[in-house]
C-alpha cells in the first residue's frame, strides 16, 4: 500500500501543532485543539472526491452547535456553507482527552 506523503505531512503537522499548543501553557483542554484539528480535517478532505471542507463553530440547525461540520465542495460558497445546508459528510464534536465519552452529556450530544 502506497503512503500518501501529503497525508503523512498533515498528520505530522497536526501532532506538532498540538504539542506547541500544549507547551504554550495557555491552552484549554478542548477549544485550543480546534485549529490544528481543522487543518488536519481540511488536509484529509482535500484528498477526497468530492473534496470535503471542515467548517468550525456551526450555527444551530436543530441539534445544537457541533464543533465542526464536514461539507462537500458543492455545499460551500466563498468559504461558508450555503444557507440551509446540513453537513453532508457529518459533524465532529471535540472533547478533551480526560473527558469520558460515557457521560450522559456526551451521550446526549452524540444522539443528536
N, C-alpha and C positions, 0 to 999 in steps of 0.2 A: 504494500500500500504506500503510495507516494505521500510525502509530507508537504502540506501547503505552507510555504515559507511565510506568506502574509499572515496566516492564522497563528503560526508559531510566534511570530513577532508581536502580534496583537495580544496574545496570552502573556508573553514575557513583559510587555509594556504594562498590562493590567496589574500584574503582581508587583512590578517596580513602582507603579503609581500608588498602589495600596500601601506599600512599605513607606513611601515618602509621606503619605497622609498620616499613617500611624506614628512615624518617627517625629512628626511635627509637634506632637504633644498637645495640639489644639483640636484634635478631631473628635467628632461624635461617634457613637457606636454604629449608627446606621447611615445617616444622611451624608456623611463625609465620603462614603464609598460610591455615591451616585455618579460622580464624574468619571472615575475610572471604569465603572461598570457600563455606563452609557457608551464610552469609547469602545469597549470590548464588543458590546452588542452591535454597534454600528459597523465595526470592522468585520464581524462574522456576517452580518446582514448584507454587506456589500458583495460577498462572495456567492450569495444565493440568487436563484432565478425563480420568481422575480426578486429584485433587491428588496430588503426589509430595512426599515428605518425605525430607530428607537426614539420615541418622544417621551420626555421626562415630565413628571407632575401633570398628569391628565386631569381634565375637568371631570366633575362628577356627571356620569351619564346613567345614574340609577344604581350603581354598585359601589359607591364610594369613590375614593381617589387612589387608584393604583399608582405605584411609583413610576412605572414605565408602561407604555403601550407599544406594541410591535406592529407597525403598519407597512403594507406593501407600497411600492413606489407610486402606483396609480392612486393611492389614497391620500397622498401628500402633495401639497402645493405650496411653494415658497417656504419649505421647511416646517410647515404646520399641517396637521390633518385637516382635510376638507370638512366643512361643517356637517355634523350629524354622523360622521364616520365612526364606527367602532373598530378597535384594533383587530384587523383580520387575522393576524398571527398570534394573538394572545396578549396577556398582560404579565407584568413582573411585579411582585411585592417583595421588597427587600426587608430583611430582618437582621439584627446583629447576630454574630456568631454565638453569643451567650444566650439568646432567646430561644426557648423551646418551641418547636412547631406544634407541640401538643397542647398549648394553652388554649382556652376557649376563644379568646380574642383572635388568635391566628387562625384557628379552625373556621371561625365565622367569616373572616376575611376571605379565606380560600374558597368557601362555599359560594360566595357571590360571584 
